[in-house]
């Protein structure tokens, strides 16, 4: 059984930082594209950042230069370092693992950026 478990969300002031973690079980996460998505009420889930099995990363324009995605194969975990957070970054953040049509999701972690 595949599980992705996110952690690290919470309340942070504008300009602050958070690091999200996504720990996988049941798959070798480094063989998958690891992705972070986010969703706000009434909006579609959007891609924030992704990292391939080869280590190539890409980002939504709205987070470029502020967010960094990385992975630790030894811990079977993908991270999202979020710096210079803005109120518009407030959302539920979901972890994703994708490979050859297989798609797995975590349950999400809430990030709230507010003074």
Secondary structure, DSSP 8 states (H G I E B T S, - for coil): --EEEEE--EEE-TT--EEEEEEEESS-GGGSEEEEEEE-TTS--EEEEEE-TT--EEE-TTTTTTEEEEEEGGGTEEEEEE-S--GGG-EEEEEEEEETTEEEE---EEEEE--
